[in-house]
Amino acid sequence: MNRILKINTIEDAKNEFEKIKVSSQGVDVMAPKALGLSIKLTGVQNGAANILKQEMLSIGGDAAVAKGVVNGYEKISDVILLGNADKIKKLIEKLEQQNTFGLLQIKGDLEKLLEQMLKQSPKEINCNGKIIKFDKIKIVGILNLTPDSFSDGNKFKDSKAAIDYALKMIDDGADIIDVGGESTRPGAGKIDIQTELKRVIPVIEKLKQKTDIPISIDTYKAEVAEKSIESGASVINDISALRFDENMINILNKYCDVPVILMHMQGTPTNMQELPFYEDTIEEIIQFLKERIDYCVSNGVNRKRIIIDPGIGFGKRYIDNLLILKKLSEFKSFDLPVLLGASRKSFIGVIYKSKPVDRLEGSLASTALAFQNNIELIRVHDVKEHKNLLKTLEAVGNTL
């Protein structure tokens, strides 16, 4: 029976062509043509925008530009290229001899985006000697050692209970344990360094003795990060993206095999939910992350050590959180591992009225979206349930 095929990846396309006995050469040539593709270029000069429009039309694609571009009224425009991977390849070839209006830079950017889309090798990251390969989604288990976290505050009153819970999360399928000693819930106040250290260091030390699973320290304080690394932590998870403590960059340069998670947040935990506002949510988050990545790289941090987090719930309106989930794939444009932390967040309680502990279904739905968009890491409370969901989705995805 005739039907419309569901093709999400280059491997899906190749598999369908092989099933109808297309030649191996034909498979390689035609697979990129099966993938619909829209690429947004920002801040393009008028001359380049017009050339891109004409070149895309000449190869059977198209390009959306601002209405004043053709008549010259708009000097700068964003451009959305419309076609497929094959047409973008042809556009790149056409731009080979174009050295005006910044087109050579655009050509290079398109080559990087296309390579990222078509390559099949999974990313990996070095966690202070422990290599994590992102051949599938990795689960980051949340271990909050705080009295006031929004979901599980005051759950672990001694280090033994915390260690036992961390080991249970590992048994349930956690690939990383994220230890936090200061609440970053909306409205949370700051605590002093000594209080934070007293909460996290004994747990990190004892946990390191019992497992080789990477331990992440959830802190924006350089001193806490350093002492945690000395105690056995191997990832820094900084909600401020290195903005709150200028010494954090020095810690990263001192411990060169420790990766960092850069999260987007508007404001601080104390005030981030006081009327947050965005004109273009995804664009502004992406521009923020680009600036923080550039900051790290320009200050000596290898790009391969960086993980990004769009920061669901941190200085976001309800609609902003939904947009992040809807547009998750756009954060893949950095060609860096992406972490999604949506577990039990308050936006789920808006979708259906619930307390944090009753938001498993919404949390699982967010993880399903992460899987669908090839996100590398999810940060969750309910490890076993998320692991079983991912096992199911992986079984379906691996079926040919």
Contacts in CASP RR format, 6 or more apart in sequence:
PFRMAT RR
TARGET T0000
AUTHOR 0000-0000-0000
METHOD contacts of the structure
MODEL  1
MNRILKINTIEDAKNEFEKIKVSSQGVDVMAPKALGLSIKLTGVQNGAAN
ILKQEMLSIGGDAAVAKGVVNGYEKISDVILLGNADKIKKLIEKLEQQNT
FGLLQIKGDLEKLLEQMLKQSPKEINCNGKIIKFDKIKIVGILNLTPDSF
SDGNKFKDSKAAIDYALKMIDDGADIIDVGGESTRPGAGKIDIQTELKRV
IPVIEKLKQKTDIPISIDTYKAEVAEKSIESGASVINDISALRFDENMIN
ILNKYCDVPVILMHMQGTPTNMQELPFYEDTIEEIIQFLKERIDYCVSNG
VNRKRIIIDPGIGFGKRYIDNLLILKKLSEFKSFDLPVLLGASRKSFIGV
IYKSKPVDRLEGSLASTALAFQNNIELIRVHDVKEHKNLLKTLEAVGNTL
5 16 0 8 1.000
5 34 0 8 1.000
6 12 0 8 1.000
7 13 0 8 1.000
7 16 0 8 1.000
7 34 0 8 1.000
7 35 0 8 1.000
9 35 0 8 1.000
10 31 0 8 1.000
10 32 0 8 1.000
10 35 0 8 1.000
10 85 0 8 1.000
10 117 0 8 1.000
10 118 0 8 1.000
10 120 0 8 1.000
11 120 0 8 1.000
12 34 0 8 1.000
13 30 0 8 1.000
13 31 0 8 1.000
13 32 0 8 1.000
13 34 0 8 1.000
13 35 0 8 1.000
14 27 0 8 1.000
14 28 0 8 1.000
14 31 0 8 1.000
15 400 0 8 1.000
16 34 0 8 1.000
17 26 0 8 1.000
17 27 0 8 1.000
17 30 0 8 1.000
17 31 0 8 1.000
18 27 0 8 1.000
22 30 0 8 1.000
30 86 0 8 1.000
32 84 0 8 1.000
32 85 0 8 1.000
32 86 0 8 1.000
32 89 0 8 1.000
32 118 0 8 1.000
33 84 0 8 1.000
33 85 0 8 1.000
33 86 0 8 1.000
34 84 0 8 1.000
35 84 0 8 1.000
35 85 0 8 1.000
35 117 0 8 1.000
36 83 0 8 1.000
36 84 0 8 1.000
36 85 0 8 1.000
37 81 0 8 1.000
37 83 0 8 1.000
37 84 0 8 1.000
37 85 0 8 1.000
37 87 0 8 1.000
37 88 0 8 1.000
37 117 0 8 1.000
38 80 0 8 1.000
38 81 0 8 1.000
38 82 0 8 1.000
38 83 0 8 1.000
39 80 0 8 1.000
39 81 0 8 1.000
39 88 0 8 1.000
39 110 0 8 1.000
39 113 0 8 1.000
40 78 0 8 1.000
40 79 0 8 1.000
40 80 0 8 1.000
40 81 0 8 1.000
41 52 0 8 1.000
41 78 0 8 1.000
41 79 0 8 1.000
41 80 0 8 1.000
41 81 0 8 1.000
41 106 0 8 1.000
41 109 0 8 1.000
42 78 0 8 1.000
42 283 0 8 1.000
43 76 0 8 1.000
43 77 0 8 1.000
43 78 0 8 1.000
44 52 0 8 1.000
44 65 0 8 1.000
44 76 0 8 1.000
44 77 0 8 1.000
44 78 0 8 1.000
44 79 0 8 1.000
44 106 0 8 1.000
45 75 0 8 1.000
45 76 0 8 1.000
45 101 0 8 1.000
45 102 0 8 1.000
46 69 0 8 1.000
46 72 0 8 1.000
46 74 0 8 1.000
46 75 0 8 1.000
46 76 0 8 1.000
46 77 0 8 1.000
46 101 0 8 1.000
47 100 0 8 1.000
47 101 0 8 1.000
48 79 0 8 1.000
48 100 0 8 1.000
48 101 0 8 1.000
48 102 0 8 1.000
48 103 0 8 1.000
48 106 0 8 1.000
49 63 0 8 1.000
49 65 0 8 1.000
49 66 0 8 1.000
49 69 0 8 1.000
49 77 0 8 1.000
49 79 0 8 1.000
50 65 0 8 1.000
50 69 0 8 1.000
50 70 0 8 1.000
51 98 0 8 1.000
51 101 0 8 1.000
51 103 0 8 1.000
52 63 0 8 1.000
52 65 0 8 1.000
52 79 0 8 1.000
52 81 0 8 1.000
52 91 0 8 1.000
52 103 0 8 1.000
52 106 0 8 1.000
53 62 0 8 1.000
53 63 0 8 1.000
53 65 0 8 1.000
53 69 0 8 1.000
53 70 0 8 1.000
53 79 0 8 1.000
55 91 0 8 1.000
55 94 0 8 1.000
55 95 0 8 1.000
56 62 0 8 1.000
56 63 0 8 1.000
56 81 0 8 1.000
56 82 0 8 1.000
56 83 0 8 1.000
56 87 0 8 1.000
56 91 0 8 1.000
57 63 0 8 1.000
58 94 0 8 1.000
59 87 0 8 1.000
59 90 0 8 1.000
59 91 0 8 1.000
59 94 0 8 1.000
60 83 0 8 1.000
60 87 0 8 1.000
61 82 0 8 1.000
61 83 0 8 1.000
61 87 0 8 1.000
62 82 0 8 1.000
62 83 0 8 1.000
63 79 0 8 1.000
63 80 0 8 1.000
63 81 0 8 1.000
63 82 0 8 1.000
64 79 0 8 1.000
64 80 0 8 1.000
64 82 0 8 1.000
65 74 0 8 1.000
65 77 0 8 1.000
65 78 0 8 1.000
65 79 0 8 1.000
66 74 0 8 1.000
66 77 0 8 1.000
66 78 0 8 1.000
67 74 0 8 1.000
68 74 0 8 1.000
68 77 0 8 1.000
69 77 0 8 1.000
81 88 0 8 1.000
81 91 0 8 1.000
85 114 0 8 1.000
85 117 0 8 1.000
85 118 0 8 1.000
88 110 0 8 1.000
88 113 0 8 1.000
88 114 0 8 1.000
89 114 0 8 1.000
91 110 0 8 1.000
92 107 0 8 1.000
92 108 0 8 1.000
92 110 0 8 1.000
92 111 0 8 1.000
92 114 0 8 1.000
95 103 0 8 1.000
95 104 0 8 1.000
95 106 0 8 1.000
95 107 0 8 1.000
95 110 0 8 1.000
96 107 0 8 1.000
98 104 0 8 1.000
98 107 0 8 1.000
112 335 0 8 1.000
113 333 0 8 1.000
116 332 0 8 1.000
116 333 0 8 1.000
116 335 0 8 1.000
122 133 0 8 1.000
122 134 0 8 1.000
122 135 0 8 1.000
123 133 0 8 1.000
123 134 0 8 1.000
123 336 0 8 1.000
123 337 0 8 1.000
123 376 0 8 1.000
124 131 0 8 1.000
124 132 0 8 1.000
124 133 0 8 1.000
124 134 0 8 1.000
125 131 0 8 1.000
125 132 0 8 1.000
125 134 0 8 1.000
125 259 0 8 1.000
125 304 0 8 1.000
125 305 0 8 1.000
125 307 0 8 1.000
125 337 0 8 1.000
126 132 0 8 1.000
126 257 0 8 1.000
126 259 0 8 1.000
126 304 0 8 1.000
126 305 0 8 1.000
127 176 0 8 1.000
127 214 0 8 1.000
127 234 0 8 1.000
127 235 0 8 1.000
127 257 0 8 1.000
127 258 0 8 1.000
127 259 0 8 1.000
128 214 0 8 1.000
128 229 0 8 1.000
128 232 0 8 1.000
128 234 0 8 1.000
128 235 0 8 1.000
128 255 0 8 1.000
128 257 0 8 1.000
128 258 0 8 1.000
129 234 0 8 1.000
129 257 0 8 1.000
130 212 0 8 1.000
130 214 0 8 1.000
130 234 0 8 1.000
132 138 0 8 1.000
132 175 0 8 1.000
132 176 0 8 1.000
132 214 0 8 1.000
134 337 0 8 1.000
134 376 0 8 1.000
134 377 0 8 1.000
136 390 0 8 1.000
136 394 0 8 1.000
137 367 0 8 1.000
137 370 0 8 1.000
137 371 0 8 1.000
137 375 0 8 1.000
137 376 0 8 1.000
137 377 0 8 1.000
137 378 0 8 1.000
137 390 0 8 1.000
138 175 0 8 1.000
138 176 0 8 1.000
138 376 0 8 1.000
138 377 0 8 1.000
138 378 0 8 1.000
139 173 0 8 1.000
139 174 0 8 1.000
139 175 0 8 1.000
139 176 0 8 1.000
139 377 0 8 1.000
139 378 0 8 1.000
139 380 0 8 1.000
139 383 0 8 1.000
139 386 0 8 1.000
139 387 0 8 1.000
139 390 0 8 1.000
140 174 0 8 1.000
140 175 0 8 1.000
140 176 0 8 1.000
140 177 0 8 1.000
140 178 0 8 1.000
140 216 0 8 1.000
140 339 0 8 1.000
140 377 0 8 1.000
140 378 0 8 1.000
140 379 0 8 1.000
140 380 0 8 1.000
141 169 0 8 1.000
141 174 0 8 1.000
141 176 0 8 1.000
141 177 0 8 1.000
141 178 0 8 1.000
141 379 0 8 1.000
141 380 0 8 1.000
141 381 0 8 1.000
141 383 0 8 1.000
142 152 0 8 1.000
142 178 0 8 1.000
142 343 0 8 1.000
142 379 0 8 1.000
142 380 0 8 1.000
142 381 0 8 1.000
143 156 0 8 1.000
143 162 0 8 1.000
143 165 0 8 1.000
143 166 0 8 1.000
143 169 0 8 1.000
143 177 0 8 1.000
143 178 0 8 1.000
143 179 0 8 1.000
143 180 0 8 1.000
143 203 0 8 1.000
144 151 0 8 1.000
144 152 0 8 1.000
144 153 0 8 1.000
144 155 0 8 1.000
144 156 0 8 1.000
144 180 0 8 1.000
144 181 0 8 1.000
144 183 0 8 1.000
145 156 0 8 1.000
145 162 0 8 1.000
145 179 0 8 1.000
145 180 0 8 1.000
145 181 0 8 1.000
145 199 0 8 1.000
145 200 0 8 1.000
145 203 0 8 1.000
146 153 0 8 1.000
146 154 0 8 1.000
146 180 0 8 1.000
146 181 0 8 1.000
146 182 0 8 1.000
146 183 0 8 1.000
146 199 0 8 1.000
147 153 0 8 1.000
147 154 0 8 1.000
147 183 0 8 1.000
148 154 0 8 1.000
148 183 0 8 1.000
148 185 0 8 1.000
148 188 0 8 1.000
149 183 0 8 1.000
149 185 0 8 1.000
150 183 0 8 1.000
150 185 0 8 1.000
150 186 0 8 1.000
150 344 0 8 1.000
150 346 0 8 1.000
150 356 0 8 1.000
151 343 0 8 1.000
151 344 0 8 1.000
151 356 0 8 1.000
151 357 0 8 1.000
151 381 0 8 1.000
152 381 0 8 1.000
153 183 0 8 1.000
155 161 0 8 1.000
155 165 0 8 1.000
156 162 0 8 1.000
156 165 0 8 1.000
159 202 0 8 1.000
159 203 0 8 1.000
159 206 0 8 1.000
162 203 0 8 1.000
163 203 0 8 1.000
163 206 0 8 1.000
163 207 0 8 1.000
163 210 0 8 1.000
166 177 0 8 1.000
166 179 0 8 1.000
166 203 0 8 1.000
166 207 0 8 1.000
166 211 0 8 1.000
167 207 0 8 1.000
167 210 0 8 1.000
167 211 0 8 1.000
169 177 0 8 1.000
169 383 0 8 1.000
170 177 0 8 1.000
170 211 0 8 1.000
170 213 0 8 1.000
172 383 0 8 1.000
172 384 0 8 1.000
172 387 0 8 1.000
173 383 0 8 1.000
173 384 0 8 1.000
173 387 0 8 1.000
174 213 0 8 1.000
174 383 0 8 1.000
175 213 0 8 1.000
175 214 0 8 1.000
176 213 0 8 1.000
176 214 0 8 1.000
176 215 0 8 1.000
176 216 0 8 1.000
176 235 0 8 1.000
176 377 0 8 1.000
177 207 0 8 1.000
177 211 0 8 1.000
177 213 0 8 1.000
177 214 0 8 1.000
177 215 0 8 1.000
177 216 0 8 1.000
178 215 0 8 1.000
178 216 0 8 1.000
178 217 0 8 1.000
178 218 0 8 1.000
178 235 0 8 1.000
178 237 0 8 1.000
178 379 0 8 1.000
179 200 0 8 1.000
179 203 0 8 1.000
179 204 0 8 1.000
179 207 0 8 1.000
179 215 0 8 1.000
179 216 0 8 1.000
179 217 0 8 1.000
179 218 0 8 1.000
179 228 0 8 1.000
179 233 0 8 1.000
180 199 0 8 1.000
180 200 0 8 1.000
180 217 0 8 1.000
180 218 0 8 1.000
180 219 0 8 1.000
181 191 0 8 1.000
181 196 0 8 1.000
181 199 0 8 1.000
181 200 0 8 1.000
181 218 0 8 1.000
181 219 0 8 1.000
182 188 0 8 1.000
182 190 0 8 1.000
182 191 0 8 1.000
182 196 0 8 1.000
182 218 0 8 1.000
182 219 0 8 1.000
183 189 0 8 1.000
183 269 0 8 1.000
184 218 0 8 1.000
184 239 0 8 1.000
184 269 0 8 1.000
184 314 0 8 1.000
185 269 0 8 1.000
186 269 0 8 1.000
186 272 0 8 1.000
186 273 0 8 1.000
186 313 0 8 1.000
186 315 0 8 1.000
186 346 0 8 1.000
187 269 0 8 1.000
187 270 0 8 1.000
187 271 0 8 1.000
187 272 0 8 1.000
187 273 0 8 1.000
188 269 0 8 1.000
188 270 0 8 1.000
189 269 0 8 1.000
189 270 0 8 1.000
190 270 0 8 1.000
193 221 0 8 1.000
193 223 0 8 1.000
193 224 0 8 1.000
196 219 0 8 1.000
196 221 0 8 1.000
196 224 0 8 1.000
197 223 0 8 1.000
197 224 0 8 1.000
197 227 0 8 1.000
200 217 0 8 1.000
200 219 0 8 1.000
200 224 0 8 1.000
200 228 0 8 1.000
201 227 0 8 1.000
201 228 0 8 1.000
201 231 0 8 1.000
204 215 0 8 1.000
204 217 0 8 1.000
204 228 0 8 1.000
204 231 0 8 1.000
204 232 0 8 1.000
204 233 0 8 1.000
205 231 0 8 1.000
205 232 0 8 1.000
207 215 0 8 1.000
208 215 0 8 1.000
208 231 0 8 1.000
208 232 0 8 1.000
214 234 0 8 1.000
214 235 0 8 1.000
215 228 0 8 1.000
215 232 0 8 1.000
215 233 0 8 1.000
215 234 0 8 1.000
215 235 0 8 1.000
216 233 0 8 1.000
216 234 0 8 1.000
216 235 0 8 1.000
216 236 0 8 1.000
216 237 0 8 1.000
216 261 0 8 1.000
217 224 0 8 1.000
217 225 0 8 1.000
217 228 0 8 1.000
217 229 0 8 1.000
217 233 0 8 1.000
217 235 0 8 1.000
217 236 0 8 1.000
217 237 0 8 1.000
218 237 0 8 1.000
218 239 0 8 1.000
219 225 0 8 1.000
219 228 0 8 1.000
219 236 0 8 1.000
219 237 0 8 1.000
219 238 0 8 1.000
220 238 0 8 1.000
220 239 0 8 1.000
220 240 0 8 1.000
220 243 0 8 1.000
220 244 0 8 1.000
220 245 0 8 1.000
220 248 0 8 1.000
221 244 0 8 1.000
221 245 0 8 1.000
221 248 0 8 1.000
222 245 0 8 1.000
222 247 0 8 1.000
222 248 0 8 1.000
222 250 0 8 1.000
222 251 0 8 1.000
223 247 0 8 1.000
225 233 0 8 1.000
225 236 0 8 1.000
225 238 0 8 1.000
225 248 0 8 1.000
225 251 0 8 1.000
226 251 0 8 1.000
226 254 0 8 1.000
226 255 0 8 1.000
229 236 0 8 1.000
229 251 0 8 1.000
229 255 0 8 1.000
229 258 0 8 1.000
233 258 0 8 1.000
234 257 0 8 1.000
234 258 0 8 1.000
235 258 0 8 1.000
235 259 0 8 1.000
235 260 0 8 1.000
235 261 0 8 1.000
236 248 0 8 1.000
236 251 0 8 1.000
236 252 0 8 1.000
236 258 0 8 1.000
236 259 0 8 1.000
236 260 0 8 1.000
236 261 0 8 1.000
237 260 0 8 1.000
237 261 0 8 1.000
237 263 0 8 1.000
238 244 0 8 1.000
238 248 0 8 1.000
238 260 0 8 1.000
238 261 0 8 1.000
238 262 0 8 1.000
238 263 0 8 1.000
239 263 0 8 1.000
239 265 0 8 1.000
239 269 0 8 1.000
239 311 0 8 1.000
239 314 0 8 1.000
240 263 0 8 1.000
240 265 0 8 1.000
241 262 0 8 1.000
241 263 0 8 1.000
241 264 0 8 1.000
241 265 0 8 1.000
241 288 0 8 1.000
241 289 0 8 1.000
241 292 0 8 1.000
242 248 0 8 1.000
242 249 0 8 1.000
242 252 0 8 1.000
242 260 0 8 1.000
242 262 0 8 1.000
242 292 0 8 1.000
242 295 0 8 1.000
242 296 0 8 1.000
243 292 0 8 1.000
244 268 0 8 1.000
249 295 0 8 1.000
249 296 0 8 1.000
249 299 0 8 1.000
249 301 0 8 1.000
252 258 0 8 1.000
252 260 0 8 1.000
252 296 0 8 1.000
252 301 0 8 1.000
252 305 0 8 1.000
253 299 0 8 1.000
253 300 0 8 1.000
253 301 0 8 1.000
256 302 0 8 1.000
256 305 0 8 1.000
258 305 0 8 1.000
259 305 0 8 1.000
259 306 0 8 1.000
259 307 0 8 1.000
260 296 0 8 1.000
260 301 0 8 1.000
260 305 0 8 1.000
260 306 0 8 1.000
260 307 0 8 1.000
261 307 0 8 1.000
261 308 0 8 1.000
261 309 0 8 1.000
261 339 0 8 1.000
262 289 0 8 1.000
262 292 0 8 1.000
262 293 0 8 1.000
262 296 0 8 1.000
262 306 0 8 1.000
262 307 0 8 1.000
262 308 0 8 1.000
262 309 0 8 1.000
263 308 0 8 1.000
263 309 0 8 1.000
263 310 0 8 1.000
263 311 0 8 1.000
263 314 0 8 1.000
264 285 0 8 1.000
264 288 0 8 1.000
264 289 0 8 1.000
264 309 0 8 1.000
264 310 0 8 1.000
264 311 0 8 1.000
264 314 0 8 1.000
265 272 0 8 1.000
265 311 0 8 1.000
265 314 0 8 1.000
265 315 0 8 1.000
266 272 0 8 1.000
266 276 0 8 1.000
266 278 0 8 1.000
266 314 0 8 1.000
266 315 0 8 1.000
266 316 0 8 1.000
267 276 0 8 1.000
267 315 0 8 1.000
269 314 0 8 1.000
272 314 0 8 1.000
272 315 0 8 1.000
273 315 0 8 1.000
276 315 0 8 1.000
276 316 0 8 1.000
276 317 0 8 1.000
276 320 0 8 1.000
277 317 0 8 1.000
278 284 0 8 1.000
278 285 0 8 1.000
278 317 0 8 1.000
278 320 0 8 1.000
281 316 0 8 1.000
281 319 0 8 1.000
281 320 0 8 1.000
281 323 0 8 1.000
281 324 0 8 1.000
282 323 0 8 1.000
282 324 0 8 1.000
282 327 0 8 1.000
282 330 0 8 1.000
285 310 0 8 1.000
285 311 0 8 1.000
285 324 0 8 1.000
285 331 0 8 1.000
286 330 0 8 1.000
286 331 0 8 1.000
286 333 0 8 1.000
289 308 0 8 1.000
289 310 0 8 1.000
289 331 0 8 1.000
289 334 0 8 1.000
290 334 0 8 1.000
293 303 0 8 1.000
293 306 0 8 1.000
293 308 0 8 1.000
293 334 0 8 1.000
293 336 0 8 1.000
296 303 0 8 1.000
296 305 0 8 1.000
296 306 0 8 1.000
297 303 0 8 1.000
303 336 0 8 1.000
306 336 0 8 1.000
307 336 0 8 1.000
307 337 0 8 1.000
307 338 0 8 1.000
307 339 0 8 1.000
307 376 0 8 1.000
307 377 0 8 1.000
308 331 0 8 1.000
308 334 0 8 1.000
308 336 0 8 1.000
308 337 0 8 1.000
308 338 0 8 1.000
308 339 0 8 1.000
309 338 0 8 1.000
309 339 0 8 1.000
309 340 0 8 1.000
309 341 0 8 1.000
309 379 0 8 1.000
310 324 0 8 1.000
310 328 0 8 1.000
310 331 0 8 1.000
310 338 0 8 1.000
310 340 0 8 1.000
311 324 0 8 1.000
311 341 0 8 1.000
312 321 0 8 1.000
312 324 0 8 1.000
312 325 0 8 1.000
312 340 0 8 1.000
312 341 0 8 1.000
312 342 0 8 1.000
312 345 0 8 1.000
312 347 0 8 1.000
313 320 0 8 1.000
313 321 0 8 1.000
313 345 0 8 1.000
313 346 0 8 1.000
313 347 0 8 1.000
316 324 0 8 1.000
316 347 0 8 1.000
318 347 0 8 1.000
318 350 0 8 1.000
321 342 0 8 1.000
321 345 0 8 1.000
321 347 0 8 1.000
322 347 0 8 1.000
325 342 0 8 1.000
325 366 0 8 1.000
325 369 0 8 1.000
328 338 0 8 1.000
328 340 0 8 1.000
328 369 0 8 1.000
328 370 0 8 1.000
328 373 0 8 1.000
328 375 0 8 1.000
329 373 0 8 1.000
329 374 0 8 1.000
331 338 0 8 1.000
331 375 0 8 1.000
332 338 0 8 1.000
332 373 0 8 1.000
332 374 0 8 1.000
332 375 0 8 1.000
337 376 0 8 1.000
337 377 0 8 1.000
338 375 0 8 1.000
338 376 0 8 1.000
338 377 0 8 1.000
339 375 0 8 1.000
339 376 0 8 1.000
339 377 0 8 1.000
339 378 0 8 1.000
339 379 0 8 1.000
340 366 0 8 1.000
340 367 0 8 1.000
340 370 0 8 1.000
340 375 0 8 1.000
340 377 0 8 1.000
340 378 0 8 1.000
340 379 0 8 1.000
341 366 0 8 1.000
341 378 0 8 1.000
341 379 0 8 1.000
341 380 0 8 1.000
342 348 0 8 1.000
342 362 0 8 1.000
342 363 0 8 1.000
342 366 0 8 1.000
342 367 0 8 1.000
342 378 0 8 1.000
343 359 0 8 1.000
343 363 0 8 1.000
343 366 0 8 1.000
343 378 0 8 1.000
343 379 0 8 1.000
343 380 0 8 1.000
343 381 0 8 1.000
343 382 0 8 1.000
344 356 0 8 1.000
344 357 0 8 1.000
344 359 0 8 1.000
344 360 0 8 1.000
344 363 0 8 1.000
344 381 0 8 1.000
345 359 0 8 1.000
345 363 0 8 1.000
346 356 0 8 1.000
348 354 0 8 1.000
348 359 0 8 1.000
348 362 0 8 1.000
348 363 0 8 1.000
348 366 0 8 1.000
349 359 0 8 1.000
351 362 0 8 1.000
352 361 0 8 1.000
352 362 0 8 1.000
360 382 0 8 1.000
360 385 0 8 1.000
363 380 0 8 1.000
363 381 0 8 1.000
363 382 0 8 1.000
363 386 0 8 1.000
364 385 0 8 1.000
364 386 0 8 1.000
364 389 0 8 1.000
366 378 0 8 1.000
367 378 0 8 1.000
367 380 0 8 1.000
367 386 0 8 1.000
367 389 0 8 1.000
367 390 0 8 1.000
368 389 0 8 1.000
368 393 0 8 1.000
370 378 0 8 1.000
371 390 0 8 1.000
371 393 0 8 1.000
371 394 0 8 1.000
378 386 0 8 1.000
380 386 0 8 1.000
END
